[in-house]
Amino acid sequence: MIACPSRMGSTLLFTALFFLAASAFSDDAGKPGAHWVGSWAASQQLVEPSNALDAEDLRDASLRQIVHLSLGGAEIRLRLSNRFGATPLHLTSVRVARPTSPSSDKIVPGTDKALTFSGSAAVTIPAHADYLSDPLSFPVKALSDLAITMHIDVPPDGQTGHPGSRATSYLAHRDVTSAAELPGAKAVDHWYFIAGIDVTAPPEARAVVILGDSITDGHGATTNGNDRWTDALAQRLQTSPTTRDVAVLNQGIGGNRLLTDGLGPNALARFDHDVIAQSGVGYLIVLEGINDIGMLTRSGDVSRAEHDALVRRIIAAYEQKIERAHARDIKVIGATLMPFVGSNYYHPGPASEADRQSINQWIRSAGHFDAVIDFDKTTRDPEHPERFLPAFDSGDHLHPTPAGYAAMAQGVPLSLFAPFAEAVPKIAITFDDLPAHGPLPPGETRMEVISKIVAALRGANLPPTYGFVNGLRMEEQPTGAAVLQAWHSAGNPLGNHSWSHMNLNQHLLDDFEQDVARDEPVLASVMKDEDWHWFRYPFLAEGDTLEKRAGFRNFLRERGYKIAAVTMSFGDYLWNPPYARCKTKGDAAGVAALENSYLTAADESIQYSRDISHTLYQRDIPYVLLVHVGAFDAEMLQRLLQLYRHKGFEFVTLPEAERDEFYRGATDHSLPPGPDTLEEAMNTRGLTPPSHTNFAAQLDSVCR
C-alpha cells in the first residue's frame, strides 16, 4: 500500500478551499426550487504513480469517461475535482452524451451537449479545489450510462482521480470532445478529475452514501459490468415504488482505512467531502475497518493490548461518523465486517479474527448505529463462519465474487430506506401472562415487577396498554389480585389469555373454549364496564386443524371478542430465567451480557418485521409488540421503549393499531380468517421470511 505524500505547505489553502467546495456542492445550488440529489459519485485521491497518466498524455488531450447513474432526472450537473493537484487544472471544454454502451468510446449521435461553468465553456479549477458545473437540461434515466468528455490543455502537477473505476476511459489528443468516437484512443481503466453527477429529483428523493474500502469499490467486479454490490443495490431500489427515489453513491476506495492514510485519505479525513458535501444525502452505510485490522499484524504479531487499543479506536471512529452524520440529520447504518481468515494479503490469526468479532458485536448492539446490515452473516460459510462461503470468495479470501456482491445487495433490507415523507411507523405495546410470568430473582416480588413496568409505561407517556391475563395465576400467586388492580388503576386495560395458558393445538376445542370462558369473571371483576373483549392466543397457537380454527373464531364472534394479533416479537421471555440465575449468583457480568443481547434482539426484530411489512405491503403496518410481565422485562422496559422511540416509532393503543386493513380478519370474524402474524402473511404468499438470530441456545448457558 502506498501512502499519500505530505503537502504540508498547502494545508491551510486546502482547508479554506474545502469550505468553498462544500458550499459549491450544497443541495440547493442551481435554479431556485430545484432539489438536487447525487446520482453517481467516486471518492477522490491522489492517483498513485502506477495508475497515473504520463504528463504528456494529458497535454492537449481529450478524456472520455463513462459512469453508471443510479437515479434519473430532467437536469444534471457535474462535479469536477482537482483536490490533490498542486497547480490549477484548466479545461477548455466539458461535454456529456449518451454512450452506445458502457464499454465503448462511441456516443449516440445527437445526444452530445456542452456543460458550462458560470456561463463559460472553459473552467480553471484551483489547486486542491472542487468545482460544480451549471445545471444542464439533459434528461437521464435511472440505471443509465453517461459519457463525460473533457479537453485538458496543460496537465496539472498531481492527478486527482479514482483508480478503482472498474470502467474504461479513453484518451485522445486534440479537442475531440464532441466526436462521435475516438479512433486509436488510449484505453485506461481509471477515472480522472470527475467526482459526481447530481440530478434534479422529487422533493422526497434522497441519496445513500456508502463509505468503504475495496469491497465497496468493487475489487473483483467485472470491468464495465457495473456489478459491484452498490450497483446491485441501486437496481433493487428501483424495483420498489417506495425506494425508486433513493440514489446510491459509492464512496469506496481500495485499500482505504478508518484511521490511517493509505490509498486515499483515511475515512475520517474524507468524511466531510465524501458524505456531508454530497447533494441530498439522507442515509449513510459504513462498511470499513477490515484494512485497519489486517494492517495491524501484516508485518508480525503484536500484543493483546495493541489489539484492544485498535478495536477501541475503530469503535471511536464509528462514533465520530455517527455524531457528524446525525448533526446533518443523516441516518447512519452500520455494516458488519465480513470474513477474511485465509486472506493472502493479511494472513490473519486468531487475535485478528477476535478483533473482527468484537467490532461486529459492537456494530450489532443496539444504541449505536441507527440500523445494521449483517454482511458477515450474509457472506460467511455456516460451517466455517470465519471464512467466506466458497461461492462468494474471489480466491483471495478477502473480496467477494460478483455473486457475493449480488448476495450483499440482496441482504440489504429495503425498509431501511423508507421515504422521508412516509407516515411515522406506529407500534402498540402489549403484555402477556398477567399477573405473573417467569422466575423471580431473590427478594423480588410480583408487585415490584408490575410497579416497575407501570412506572416505565407512565414515564414514556404510553397510551393505555393491554395486559393479557391467565386467571390460574390468581390462584397460584397470593398477590395476583393486587397486581391486576395496580395495572388497571394505572389506566391500563386487561384482555383474555385463557385461564391456564392452554395451547389450542394440543387440546380439544371444547376444553379450550371452557378454559377461555373461565377467565372472563376475573376480567369482568376488575374492568367492570370497560371493554375487555380482546383475546390473545397462548403460544400464538390458533388450532392445528381448520375445524378448530374456524370453530374457535365462531366462539370469539359470538362472545364479541377481537383477536390481539402479534406482528413484532423477539422472544423476550427467554431472558427472564437466565436473569434470575445471574441475580442469584451475583454475576454482574452475566446481567450486563443479558442487557446487551436483549436490546440487540429487540433491535433486530424491528428490522425483521419492517422488512417483511415492506416486502408484502410496501409500507409499515401498525405493529403489535408482544412482551411479558417478567422480572427482566421490567428491568429493561425503560431502555426498550427508548429504543423504539429512537427508531422513530409512535406508540398507539392496540385498538388503534388494529384498525389497519392488515388486521381485518382478526377484528371482524364475519370475514374469512386472515393472517395474524407477518410470518403467516409471508407463508400465504409462498415467501420465505428473512433469517434472524436464534438467541435461545446462547441464553440457556448464561449463569449456569
C-alpha positions as a printed Julia matrix, in Angstrom:
704×3 Matrix{Float64}:
   0.0     0.0     0.0
   1.35    3.46   -0.93
   0.66    6.33    1.44
  -0.33    9.73    0.04
   2.67   12.13    0.06
   2.51   15.0     2.51
   1.74   18.51    1.22
   2.14   20.44    4.45
   2.7    23.76    2.7
  -0.77   23.65    1.22
  -2.71   22.58    4.34
  -4.23   25.98    5.07
  -5.17   26.52    1.45
  -6.7    23.03    1.26
  -8.78   23.69    4.41
 -10.06   27.01    3.13
 -10.93   25.57   -0.25
 -12.79   22.66    1.34
 -15.38   25.05    2.75
 -15.65   26.7    -0.65
 -16.14   23.29   -2.27
 -18.67   22.15    0.32
 -20.64   25.33   -0.26
 -20.49   24.89   -4.03
 -21.69   21.31   -3.67
 -24.63   22.21   -1.42
 -28.05   20.66   -2.02
 -29.78   23.91   -3.01
 -27.36   25.2    -5.64
 -28.73   25.68   -9.16
 -32.09   27.09  -10.11
 -34.45   28.24   -7.32
 -36.6    25.42   -6.0
 -34.52   22.63   -7.54
 -33.92   19.58   -5.38
 -30.56   18.12   -6.33
 -29.59   14.59   -5.41
 -26.34   12.8    -6.17
 -26.86   10.01   -8.72
 -23.25    8.86   -9.13
 -20.07    9.6    -7.2
 -16.47    8.45   -6.85
 -14.12    9.18   -3.96
 -11.12   11.25   -4.94
  -7.49   10.52   -4.12
  -4.01   11.39   -5.3
  -3.57    8.91   -8.13
  -0.51    6.81   -7.27
   2.3     6.58   -9.87
   1.34    3.1   -11.06
  -2.12    4.35  -12.07
  -1.25    7.91  -13.13
  -1.15    9.04  -16.73
   2.06   10.33  -18.22
   2.06   14.13  -18.17
   2.34   14.24  -21.95
  -0.78   12.07  -22.22
  -2.69   14.96  -20.66
  -1.25   17.73  -22.82
  -3.81   18.93  -25.37
  -5.84   15.81  -24.61
  -9.49   14.78  -24.68
 -10.53   12.32  -21.99
 -13.85   10.43  -22.32
 -15.12    8.61  -19.24
 -18.26    6.5   -18.73
 -20.24    6.47  -15.47
 -23.32    4.49  -14.41
 -26.11    6.52  -12.8
 -28.41    5.28  -10.06
 -31.19    7.91  -10.11
 -32.74    9.63  -13.11
 -33.69   13.28  -13.55
 -34.51   16.02  -16.03
 -31.39   18.09  -15.33
 -27.84   17.2   -14.41
 -24.75   18.92  -13.09
 -21.18   17.63  -12.95
 -18.8    17.67  -10.01
 -15.15   18.01  -11.0
 -12.14   17.74   -8.72
  -8.56   18.98   -8.62
  -8.42   18.23   -4.91
  -4.95   16.67   -4.97
  -3.47   18.82   -7.72
  -0.71   21.24   -6.73
  -1.4    23.52   -9.72
  -4.64   24.69  -11.37
  -6.49   22.39  -13.77
  -7.64   24.18  -16.94
 -10.38   22.55  -19.01
 -11.26   24.25  -22.28
 -14.36   22.13  -22.89
 -16.51   19.63  -20.97
 -19.35   17.77  -22.69
 -21.81   15.0   -21.85
 -23.55   12.47  -24.09
 -25.2     9.08  -24.02
 -22.68    6.31  -24.74
 -23.6     3.48  -27.08
 -22.5     1.04  -24.35
 -20.61    1.17  -21.05
 -17.59   -0.46  -22.73
 -17.23    1.74  -25.8
 -15.82    5.2   -26.61
 -18.71    5.79  -29.02
 -21.55    8.16  -28.15
 -25.1     8.23  -29.52
 -25.27   10.83  -32.32
 -27.32   13.91  -31.46
 -27.05   13.48  -27.68
 -23.84   15.49  -27.16
 -24.19   18.7   -25.13
 -21.73   21.19  -23.67
 -21.55   21.96  -19.97
 -20.87   25.48  -18.74
 -19.32   26.95  -15.61
 -20.77   30.3   -14.59
 -21.83   30.58  -18.22
 -18.42   29.82  -19.71
 -17.42   26.72  -21.68
 -13.96   26.71  -20.08
 -13.12   26.41  -16.4
  -9.98   26.74  -14.3
 -10.15   24.69  -11.1
  -7.7    25.93   -8.46
  -5.25   23.56   -6.84
  -6.85   21.44   -4.07
 -10.36   22.57   -5.11
 -13.58   21.02   -6.41
 -15.9    22.61   -8.94
 -19.57   22.34   -9.87
 -20.96   22.91  -13.36
 -24.03   24.92  -14.19
 -27.28   22.91  -14.42
 -27.91   21.38  -17.83
 -31.23   20.22  -19.25
 -30.28   16.65  -20.11
 -32.9    14.03  -19.13
 -31.36   10.81  -17.86
 -32.98    7.56  -16.78
 -32.28    5.6   -13.64
 -29.54    2.98  -14.12
 -28.43    4.58  -17.41
 -24.88    5.42  -18.51
 -23.38    8.85  -19.17
 -20.27    9.76  -21.16
 -18.26   12.75  -19.88
 -15.61   14.14  -22.22
 -13.22   16.93  -21.24
 -10.34   18.69  -23.0
  -7.22   19.41  -20.93
  -4.68   21.81  -22.42
  -1.93   21.68  -19.76
  -1.51   18.78  -17.32
  -1.71   19.72  -13.63
   1.0    18.86  -11.14
  -0.6    15.9    -9.33
  -3.53   13.95  -10.73
  -6.79   13.72   -8.81
  -8.94   10.74   -9.6
 -10.31    7.33   -8.74
  -8.11    4.44   -9.91
 -10.61    1.71   -8.97
 -13.15    2.68  -11.6
 -13.87   -0.83  -12.92
 -14.73    1.2   -16.04
 -12.69    2.01  -19.15
 -11.77    5.59  -20.02
 -10.48    6.76  -23.42
  -7.71    9.32  -24.11
  -7.07   11.04  -27.44
  -5.08   14.16  -28.39
  -6.55   17.45  -29.6
 -10.0    18.76  -28.69
 -12.26   15.99  -29.96
 -14.73   16.24  -27.08
 -17.76   16.27  -29.4
 -16.54   13.44  -31.68
 -18.91   10.51  -32.07
 -15.99    8.12  -31.49
 -12.28    8.3   -30.71
 -10.39    6.01  -33.11
  -6.99    4.98  -31.81
  -7.73    6.31  -28.32
  -5.64    5.03  -25.41
  -7.78    2.94  -23.04
  -7.2     3.06  -19.26
  -9.33    1.51  -16.55
  -9.33    4.52  -14.22
 -11.26    7.76  -13.72
  -9.63   11.18  -13.52
 -10.96   14.56  -12.29
 -14.65   13.51  -12.13
 -16.25   13.3    -8.67
 -20.01   13.14   -9.14
 -23.19   13.65  -11.12
 -26.22   15.3    -9.5
 -29.76   15.17  -10.91
 -32.91   17.1   -10.2
 -35.32   14.87   -8.34
 -38.64   14.87   -6.46
 -38.6    16.57   -3.03
 -38.7    13.2    -1.22
 -35.68   11.81   -3.09
 -32.54   11.1    -1.08
 -29.14    9.54   -1.63
 -27.5     6.78    0.38
 -23.74    7.27    0.64
 -21.72    4.08    1.08
 -18.38    4.74    2.74
 -15.99    1.87    2.37
 -12.84    0.25    1.06
 -12.1    -2.07   -1.88
 -15.15   -4.24   -1.15
 -17.38   -1.24   -1.76
 -15.11   -0.01   -4.55
 -15.78   -3.35   -6.26
 -12.48   -5.25   -6.29
 -13.27   -8.41   -8.24
 -16.25   -6.94  -10.04
 -16.44   -7.09  -13.84
 -14.8    -4.21  -15.7
 -17.59   -2.21  -17.38
 -20.09   -4.7   -15.93
 -21.44   -2.46  -13.15
 -21.88   -5.44  -10.84
 -20.46   -4.05   -7.6
 -22.74   -4.6    -4.63
 -23.63   -0.92   -4.76
 -24.76   -1.31   -8.38
 -26.89   -4.31   -7.46
 -28.38   -2.33   -4.57
 -29.28    0.53   -6.93
 -31.05   -1.99   -9.16
 -33.0    -3.39   -6.19
 -34.05    0.07   -5.07
 -35.56    0.69   -8.5
 -37.78   -2.42   -8.19
 -39.89   -0.99   -5.35
 -42.15    2.06   -5.69
 -41.23    3.09   -2.14
 -37.48    3.25   -2.89
 -37.27    4.37   -6.51
 -36.26    7.85   -5.4
 -33.23    6.61   -3.44
 -29.86    7.09   -5.16
 -26.66    5.17   -4.37
 -23.3     6.97   -4.09
 -20.31    4.65   -3.99
 -17.59    6.28   -1.89
 -15.3     3.28   -1.64
 -11.53    3.43   -2.08
  -9.43    0.3    -2.47
  -7.09   -0.18    0.48
  -8.77    2.58    2.46
  -8.69    2.61    6.25
 -10.62    4.31    9.01
  -7.65    5.59   10.95
  -4.59    5.81    8.68
  -3.9     7.25    5.24
  -3.02    4.68    2.61
  -4.61    4.53   -0.8
  -6.55    7.73   -0.34
  -7.1     9.77    2.81
  -8.38    7.9     5.86
 -12.14    7.66    6.15
 -12.4    10.26    8.91
 -10.35   12.73    6.86
 -12.52   12.33    3.77
 -15.84   12.21    5.64
 -16.84   15.83    5.02
 -16.11   15.69    1.29
 -17.45   12.21    0.64
 -20.51   12.25    2.88
 -21.54   15.65    4.21
 -20.96   17.59    0.98
 -22.99   15.21   -1.2
 -26.28   16.51   -2.59
 -29.47   15.21   -1.0
 -27.8    12.66    1.26
 -30.24   11.09    3.7
 -28.53    7.81    4.57
 -25.0     6.59    5.22
 -23.81    2.99    5.2
 -20.41    2.42    6.82
 -18.53   -0.71    5.7
 -14.93   -0.12    6.67
 -12.35   -1.35    9.15
 -11.07   -4.66    7.8
  -7.92   -2.99    6.42
  -7.21   -1.43    9.82
  -7.45   -4.85   11.44
  -5.35   -6.54    8.77
  -2.57   -3.97    8.69
  -2.04   -4.2    12.45
  -0.39   -7.62   12.13
   0.61   -7.74    8.48
   4.29   -7.4     9.35
   4.19   -9.5    12.51
   2.31  -10.26   15.7
   1.57   -7.56   18.25
   0.48   -7.63   21.87
  -3.07   -8.16   23.07
  -3.02   -4.6    24.39
  -2.34   -3.29   20.87
  -5.23   -5.37   19.52
  -7.55   -3.99   22.19
  -6.39   -0.43   21.54
  -7.11   -0.8    17.81
 -10.6    -2.11   18.49
 -11.3     0.87   20.75
 -10.02    3.31   18.12
 -12.11    1.73   15.36
 -15.24    1.94   17.51
 -14.39    5.55   18.37
 -14.11    6.3    14.64
 -17.57    4.82   14.09
 -18.9     7.01   16.9
 -17.37   10.07   15.25
 -19.11    9.28   11.98
 -22.43    8.73   13.72
 -22.22   12.04   15.56
 -21.16   14.01   12.49
 -23.85   12.44   10.31
 -26.59   12.9    12.89
 -25.72   16.6    13.09
 -26.88   16.75    9.44
 -29.95   14.55   10.0
 -28.36   11.64    8.14
 -29.45    8.14    9.18
 -26.35    6.0     9.8
 -26.38    2.27    9.06
 -23.55    0.05   10.24
 -22.46   -2.94    8.16
 -20.68   -5.82    9.84
 -17.17   -6.68    8.67
 -17.02   -9.79    6.52
 -14.8   -12.87    6.99
 -11.14  -12.65    5.98
  -9.43  -15.68    7.5
  -7.2   -17.21    4.84
  -6.53  -13.82    3.24
  -3.44  -13.97    1.05
  -2.62  -10.36    1.92
  -3.32  -10.18    5.65
  -2.97  -13.84    6.77
  -4.99  -13.04    9.92
  -4.59  -15.17   13.02
  -7.0   -15.85   15.89
  -6.3   -12.48   17.51
  -7.26  -10.55   14.36
 -10.38  -12.66   13.94
 -11.24  -11.9    17.57
 -10.86   -8.18   16.78
 -13.33   -8.54   13.9
 -15.8   -10.37   16.1
 -15.53   -7.72   18.82
 -16.16   -4.92   16.34
 -19.08   -6.77   14.77
 -20.61   -7.33   18.19
 -20.45   -3.58   18.81
 -21.96   -2.84   15.4
 -24.83   -5.25   16.05
 -25.52   -3.93   19.55
 -28.49   -1.63   19.93
 -27.99    2.05   20.64
 -25.03    2.62   18.3
 -25.94    2.71   14.62
 -29.5     3.59   13.61
 -29.72    0.23   11.84
 -27.45   -2.68   10.94
 -26.81   -4.67    7.75
 -25.26   -8.01    8.64
 -22.96   -8.68    5.68
 -20.94  -11.05    7.85
 -23.98  -13.31    8.21
 -24.82  -12.94    4.5
 -21.43  -13.96    3.14
 -19.9   -16.36    5.69
 -19.7   -20.12    5.36
 -22.05  -21.57    8.04
 -19.65  -24.46    8.63
 -16.6   -22.17    8.83
 -18.0   -18.76    9.87
 -14.57  -17.15    9.92
 -14.37  -17.69    6.14
 -16.36  -16.67    3.07
 -18.89  -19.06    1.59
 -16.85  -20.63   -1.26
 -19.24  -19.36   -3.95
 -18.73  -15.81   -2.67
 -14.93  -15.99   -2.36
 -12.99  -14.35   -5.2
 -10.0   -16.53   -4.3
  -8.08  -14.09   -2.11
 -10.4   -14.8     0.86
 -10.87  -11.04    1.31
 -13.05   -9.83   -1.58
 -16.35  -11.28   -2.8
 -17.12  -12.55   -6.28
 -19.81  -10.84   -8.37
 -22.17  -13.48   -6.93
 -21.07  -12.43   -3.46
 -21.69   -8.79   -4.31
 -25.19   -9.69   -5.54
 -25.86  -11.53   -2.28
 -24.72   -8.49   -0.31
 -27.2    -6.31   -2.16
 -29.96   -8.84   -1.53
 -29.05   -8.78    2.16
 -29.87   -5.07    2.46
 -33.45   -4.6     3.76
 -35.16   -2.05    1.53
 -37.21   -0.93    4.52
 -34.08    0.89    5.72
 -34.78    3.47    3.04
 -38.43    4.21    3.74
 -39.39    7.51    2.09
 -38.94   10.56    4.28
 -42.5    11.61    3.5
 -43.88    8.3     4.71
 -46.0     8.27    7.86
 -44.22    7.65   11.14
 -44.29    3.92   11.96
 -46.69    3.05   14.78
 -46.49    0.36   17.42
 -48.84   -0.9    20.13
 -47.12   -2.45   23.16
 -48.94   -5.4    24.78
 -48.05   -7.63   27.74
 -48.85  -11.3    28.24
 -49.19  -13.56   31.3
 -50.51  -11.17   33.95
 -50.3   -11.35   36.9
 -47.1   -13.42   36.85
 -44.54  -14.64   34.35
 -41.27  -16.47   34.75
 -38.98  -16.9    37.76
 -38.16  -14.07   40.15
 -34.66  -13.07   41.33
 -34.07  -13.44   45.07
 -36.02  -10.92   47.12
 -38.14   -9.52   44.27
 -41.94   -9.66   44.32
 -44.62   -9.68   41.64
 -45.85   -6.3    42.87
 -42.37   -4.85   42.4
 -42.26   -6.21   38.86
 -45.6    -4.73   37.88
 -44.75   -1.44   39.6
 -41.57   -1.11   37.51
 -43.49   -1.84   34.33
 -46.25    0.64   35.15
 -43.69    3.31   36.04
 -41.81    2.79   32.76
 -45.03    3.0    30.74
 -46.04    6.16   32.54
 -42.57    7.68   32.22
 -42.61    7.13   28.46
 -46.13    8.62   28.16
 -47.53    5.49   26.59
 -51.23    5.31   25.84
 -53.34    2.68   27.65
 -51.54   -0.64   27.28
 -53.31   -4.01   27.19
 -52.23   -6.77   29.54
 -53.48  -10.32   28.89
 -54.49  -12.37   31.91
 -54.16  -16.03   32.89
 -56.62  -16.4    35.76
 -54.94  -19.56   37.08
 -52.06  -17.38   38.24
 -54.51  -15.7    40.62
 -54.8   -18.98   42.5
 -51.05  -19.57   42.41
 -49.95  -16.08   43.4
 -51.22  -14.53   46.65
 -50.67  -11.02   45.28
 -52.27  -11.76   41.91
 -55.4    -9.7    42.52
 -53.34   -6.74   43.71
 -51.14   -6.95   40.62
 -54.16   -6.78   38.3
 -55.63   -3.91   40.3
 -52.35   -1.97   40.14
 -52.23   -2.48   36.38
 -55.8    -1.3    35.89
 -55.51    1.59   38.34
 -52.68    2.95   36.2
 -55.14    3.24   33.29
 -54.19    0.03   31.51
 -56.9    -2.37   30.25
 -56.93   -6.17   30.52
 -57.7    -8.89   28.0
 -58.2   -12.65   27.92
 -55.23  -15.01   27.56
 -57.16  -18.13   28.69
 -57.39  -19.36   32.29
 -54.44  -21.76   32.25
 -52.39  -20.6    29.22
 -53.75  -23.58   27.3
 -52.34  -24.49   23.89
 -55.23  -24.94   21.42
 -53.06  -27.09   19.17
 -52.75  -29.67   21.95
 -56.31  -29.7    23.33
 -59.87  -30.31   22.23
 -61.82  -27.28   21.07
 -64.49  -27.69   23.81
 -61.84  -27.82   26.54
 -60.14  -24.73   25.17
 -63.4   -22.77   24.97
 -64.2   -23.67   28.58
 -60.73  -22.55   29.65
 -61.18  -19.19   27.92
 -64.67  -18.72   29.4
 -63.33  -19.46   32.87
 -61.05  -16.41   32.58
 -63.92  -13.99   31.97
 -65.13  -13.43   35.57
 -61.65  -12.29   36.58
 -61.6    -9.72   33.77
 -65.14   -8.53   34.44
 -64.46   -8.07   38.15
 -61.51   -5.74   37.5
 -62.59   -4.0    34.3
 -66.3    -3.7    35.19
 -67.98   -1.68   32.4
 -64.81   -1.23   30.34
 -64.09   -3.34   27.27
 -62.05   -6.46   28.0
 -63.09   -8.4    24.89
 -59.65   -8.81   23.35
 -58.18  -12.29   23.14
 -54.53  -13.3    22.76
 -53.84  -16.93   21.8
 -51.41  -18.63   24.23
 -48.3   -19.69   22.32
 -49.91  -17.87   19.36
 -51.43  -21.26   18.56
 -54.69  -20.83   16.64
 -55.5   -24.52   16.19
 -53.81  -27.37   14.38
 -56.85  -28.08   12.19
 -59.12  -25.91   10.09
 -62.09  -27.14   12.15
 -60.52  -25.95   15.41
 -59.57  -22.6    13.97
 -62.97  -21.95   12.42
 -64.81  -23.25   15.49
 -62.94  -21.04   17.92
 -63.31  -17.99   15.68
 -67.06  -18.61   15.84
 -66.78  -18.77   19.65
 -64.96  -15.43   19.65
 -67.52  -13.85   17.31
 -70.46  -14.96   19.45
 -68.88  -13.51   22.6
 -67.8   -10.23   21.0
 -64.02  -10.77   21.04
 -61.37   -9.4    18.74
 -58.0   -11.14   18.34
 -54.92   -9.38   19.64
 -52.55  -10.23   16.82
 -48.75  -10.17   17.13
 -46.67   -8.59   14.38
 -43.49   -7.9    16.3
 -41.8   -10.1    18.9
 -38.26  -11.01   19.88
 -38.76  -13.82   22.38
 -38.29  -11.55   25.39
 -39.45  -14.34   27.75
 -36.19  -16.2    27.05
 -34.2   -13.67   29.08
 -36.15  -13.99   32.34
 -34.8   -17.37   33.55
 -31.09  -16.55   32.97
 -31.63  -13.18   34.64
 -32.93  -14.9    37.77
 -29.93  -17.26   37.69
 -27.44  -14.41   37.3
 -29.0   -12.41   40.12
 -28.94  -15.49   42.35
 -25.21  -15.91   41.67
 -24.48  -12.19   41.89
 -22.99  -12.34   38.38
 -22.95   -8.69   37.26
 -21.11   -9.51   34.03
 -23.76  -12.06   33.15
 -26.52   -9.49   33.73
 -24.68   -6.96   31.55
 -24.41   -9.52   28.75
 -28.14  -10.2    29.03
 -28.93   -6.5    28.82
 -26.87   -6.14   25.67
 -28.31   -9.2    23.9
 -31.9    -8.3    24.91
 -31.67   -4.9    23.22
 -29.82   -6.39   20.26
 -32.62   -8.92   19.77
 -35.26   -6.2    20.03
 -33.38   -4.06   17.53
 -33.05   -6.97   15.1
 -36.77   -7.75   15.41
 -37.64   -4.2    14.37
 -35.77   -4.58   11.12
 -37.09   -8.11   10.63
 -40.75   -7.07   10.94
 -40.33   -3.9     8.92
 -38.58   -5.79    6.15
 -41.46   -8.26    5.88
 -44.04   -5.48    6.01
 -42.32   -3.54    3.23
 -41.86   -6.69    1.15
 -45.56   -7.52    1.4
 -47.2    -4.1     1.5
 -44.51   -1.54    0.6
 -45.23    0.25    3.88
 -45.16   -0.07    7.63
 -48.32   -1.62    9.01
 -49.01   -0.51   12.6
 -47.17   -3.17   14.59
 -48.37   -5.01   17.71
 -45.5    -5.94   20.0
 -45.68   -8.88   22.39
 -43.68   -8.76   25.63
 -44.21  -10.4    29.02
 -44.5    -9.27   32.63
 -41.21  -10.9    33.61
 -38.65   -9.56   36.06
 -36.05   -8.86   33.38
 -38.67   -7.27   31.12
 -39.47   -4.92   33.98
 -35.79   -4.12   34.44
 -35.29   -3.4    30.72
 -38.59   -1.77   29.78
 -37.44    1.83   30.02
 -34.48    1.15   27.72
 -36.65   -0.94   25.41
 -39.16    1.88   24.97
 -36.3     4.31   24.34
 -35.09    2.02   21.56
 -38.47    2.08   19.79
 -38.7     5.84   20.18
 -35.16    6.23   18.86
 -36.18    4.19   15.83
 -38.93    6.72   15.13
 -41.96    4.77   16.35
 -45.12    6.42   17.63
 -46.83    4.5    20.44
 -50.53    3.79   19.88
 -53.21    1.66   21.54
 -53.98   -1.89   20.47
 -57.43   -0.92   19.06
 -55.85    1.94   17.08
 -53.2    -0.34   15.57
 -55.74   -2.99   14.63
 -57.93   -0.57   12.74
 -55.44   -1.13    9.9
 -56.54   -3.24    6.94
 -53.96   -5.91    7.82
 -55.9    -6.86   10.97
 -59.42   -7.03    9.48
 -59.57  -10.8     9.77
 -58.6   -10.55   13.44
 -61.2    -7.94   14.35
 -64.12   -8.93   12.1
 -64.9   -12.64   12.46
 -67.59  -12.5     9.79
 -64.69  -12.35    7.32
 -62.55  -15.35    6.33
 -59.57  -15.86    8.64
 -56.62  -13.72    7.71
 -53.01  -13.83    8.89
 -52.43  -12.68   12.48
 -48.65  -12.58   12.15
 -46.37  -11.27    9.44
 -44.74  -14.68    9.1
 -48.15  -16.18    8.37
 -48.76  -13.49    5.77
 -45.45  -14.4     4.1
 -46.36  -18.1     4.11
 -49.72  -17.45    2.46
 -47.85  -15.88   -0.46
 -45.31  -18.68   -0.66
 -42.49  -16.41    0.5
 -39.75  -17.23    2.99
 -39.32  -14.8     5.91
 -35.83  -13.33    6.29
 -33.43  -15.11    8.62
 -32.89  -13.84   12.14
 -30.77  -14.76   15.11
 -31.94  -17.52   17.46
 -30.82  -16.44   20.93
 -32.25  -19.43   22.81
 -29.13  -21.61   22.79
 -26.76  -18.92   23.99
 -29.17  -17.77   26.71
 -29.6   -21.28   28.05
 -25.92  -21.39   29.02
 -25.77  -18.0    30.76
 -25.05  -18.17   34.51
 -25.27  -21.94   34.65
